[in-house]
Amino acid sequence: SDMFIKGKALRDIFYSVPTDSTWIHLSSLASYKVEFGRVTIRVSATTGNSTTTVNVGTIPTNKRPSTDLMFNVPGWSIATNLDRHCQVNKSDGNVIILGPAANTIYQFEISYALP
């Protein structure tokens, strides 16, 4: 027998959640997965001497956020002066680390709800 929540069968609610995925490579620097209607992006990037903005990959059209998003991301250090921002663009799906510090490791996960 079915269980109901607000007049809907629980099995119908459960099966309406977008399909979960395994980790999918965006590039050698980043992967993403979908779980319970949320996109999680995992980044592992090491900068060289350059502090030029780094595009770590492009999210597919149907997995992009409903608006541009900005996240604080840590540089691998106890000091906060290496921390930067990661931007996820709605229009082109680019995932970019803005102005990374030179010779710094950036390993982090960010997530957002699908529209």
ABEGO torsion letter per residue (X at the ends): XBBBBGGBBAAAAAAABBBBBBBBBABAABBBBBBGGBBBBBBBBBBBABABBBBAEBBBAAABBABBBBBBBBBBBABAAABBBBBBBAAAGBBBBBGBBBGBBBBBBBBBBBX
